[in-house]
Amino acid sequence: MSGPESNIIIRLNTFQSGILMAVIMESEHKDGPLKNVYEQLIEIKKQLEKEAGVEKELLPNGLLKLTDKDGNTIVRPPMDWEGFPFRGEK
């Protein structure tokens, strides 16, 4: 296929986008042809967290504590792409 580059828009729900992120993370292509898709999914995830008022805290035991504006809390190990501070997030 030749010609100008075109964009394709797909619709995913939150669960589907999480699965796609995980598949790309495990893929040997995550730094190749899927890199841009992965970066878009990360940016969407950050926007959703901001809208939900998610606060992140790195606990002394190395786990990540996430709390939303309603007080819902999740404690889990950080993902490979999460560091502290979380890639420049404030």
Contacts in CASP RR format, 6 or more apart in sequence:
PFRMAT RR
TARGET T0000
AUTHOR 0000-0000-0000
METHOD contacts of the structure
MODEL  1
MSGPESNIIIRLNTFQSGILMAVIMESEHKDGPLKNVYEQLIEIKKQLEK
EAGVEKELLPNGLLKLTDKDGNTIVRPPMDWEGFPFRGEK
12 20 0 8 1.000
14 48 0 8 1.000
17 41 0 8 1.000
17 44 0 8 1.000
17 45 0 8 1.000
18 41 0 8 1.000
20 37 0 8 1.000
20 41 0 8 1.000
21 38 0 8 1.000
21 41 0 8 1.000
21 42 0 8 1.000
21 45 0 8 1.000
24 30 0 8 1.000
24 34 0 8 1.000
24 37 0 8 1.000
24 38 0 8 1.000
24 41 0 8 1.000
25 38 0 8 1.000
25 79 0 8 1.000
25 80 0 8 1.000
25 81 0 8 1.000
27 34 0 8 1.000
30 38 0 8 1.000
42 81 0 8 1.000
46 89 0 8 1.000
49 66 0 8 1.000
52 68 0 8 1.000
52 69 0 8 1.000
53 68 0 8 1.000
53 69 0 8 1.000
54 66 0 8 1.000
54 67 0 8 1.000
54 68 0 8 1.000
54 69 0 8 1.000
55 66 0 8 1.000
55 67 0 8 1.000
55 68 0 8 1.000
56 64 0 8 1.000
56 65 0 8 1.000
56 66 0 8 1.000
56 86 0 8 1.000
56 89 0 8 1.000
57 64 0 8 1.000
57 65 0 8 1.000
57 66 0 8 1.000
57 67 0 8 1.000
58 64 0 8 1.000
58 65 0 8 1.000
58 78 0 8 1.000
58 84 0 8 1.000
59 65 0 8 1.000
59 75 0 8 1.000
62 77 0 8 1.000
62 78 0 8 1.000
63 75 0 8 1.000
63 76 0 8 1.000
63 77 0 8 1.000
63 78 0 8 1.000
64 75 0 8 1.000
64 76 0 8 1.000
64 77 0 8 1.000
64 78 0 8 1.000
64 82 0 8 1.000
65 73 0 8 1.000
65 74 0 8 1.000
65 75 0 8 1.000
66 73 0 8 1.000
66 74 0 8 1.000
66 75 0 8 1.000
66 76 0 8 1.000
67 73 0 8 1.000
78 84 0 8 1.000
81 87 0 8 1.000
END
